[in-house]
Amino acid sequence: MDHAAVLALYDRDMRQGARPDGPGARIERVAGLVRQVGSAHGWNGVVWSDLDENTADAAIEEQVRYYAGLGREFEWKLYGHDLPVDLGKRLRAAGFTAEPEETLMVAEVADLTLDVQAPEGIRILPVTDSAGVGLVADVHEKAFGTDGTRLRHQLLAQLAADADTVVAVVALAGDEPVSAARMELVAGTRFAGLWGGGTVAHWRGRGIYRALVAHRAKVAASRGYRYVQVDATAQSRPILARLGFEPLTTTTPYVSP
């Protein structure tokens, strides 16, 4: 993989050329950056910027004012190659809080190892209705220890508005939901995004997460996407590397003051 070329393509397709990630969201392109204004339960934040030492601080101040005027918290998603090089320091100085750094990992679907079966006794089921969404949110809360309300609303809205834009799956051990994940599919781009993959703690280390990655990648291939991408934690990065994913850069969410 030509890392520089794929990263430049990712920036063009998924950041500079960002599309709304769900119903009720809109993309705004203003001087030097691209931002999303989401619904009440959606994601709000800056997805791309083209700033320098002379413009960064003013741009940061303007976004804080703008989202405050909307009554929304927001996130500035900072990538490791974004400029200026001290943008993270400037965000912290403006009162933003950095969440844990993740690694943007990308794979060409044709190069992936996809002959991965779910472990014995595990069923992978598609999520198509509110009952399935409830299972996904339940797994999310148990796996990550965070509230699943926003995920529940977002996924229900996506399925109702255009089910072709999202693929959600849940892994069951008997009737118990033990792992779940989703994939975002944006028409006109070459990247399918793998999101929210999580496994309940006492079911980890058995290959369920790996099986869910392969399952979604197969769907992406069947729908004509060339690449799949993941914002990988330190825990998932080795698993993704064994499947064929390669790191391109880092990404750090900075949460508004």
Secondary structure, 3 states (H helix, E strand, C coil): CCHHHHHHHHHHHHHHCCCCCCCCCEEEEECCEEEEECCCCCCCEEEEECCCCCCHHHHHHHHHHHHHHHCCCCEEEEECCCCCCCHHHHHHHCCCEECCCEEEEEEEHHHCCCCCCCCCCEEEEECCCHHHHHHHHHHHHHHHCCCCHHHHHHHHHHHHHCHHHEEEEEEEECCEEEEEEEEEECCCCCEEEEEEEEECHHHCCCCHHHHHHHHHHHHHHHCCCCEEEEEECCCCHHHHHHHCCEEEEEEEEEECC
